[in-house]
Amino acid sequence: MRMQKRPDWLPDGKAWIVASEWEALASECQRITGEEFESIVREARQSRANLKNPAGFVLAKIKKLAKERGNT
C-alpha cells in the first residue's frame, strides 16, 4: 500500500500525494484496507486525464470511506 513517489502514469503538472499525507490519514481511519486504497488509486489512474487534482481525489475518497464508517 506504500506509494513513495509520484506515479509514472500521472500526467505532468498534476499534483500527487506525499506518502506521509495519506499514511497519516489512513492511520486515523484504521478500517481502510490496503485493497481499498489500491482500488482508489486504480480509479484515479483510470480517470487521470479527466481529474484536475488526482491527489485530492484520492484523499477525498479515503475521507469519504472513513466518514461512512464513522472513523473521522
Secondary structure, DSSP 8 states (H G I E B T S, - for coil): ----S--TTS-TT-----HHHHHHHHHHSTT--HHHHHHHHHHHHHTTTT-S-HHHHHHHHHHHHHHHTT--
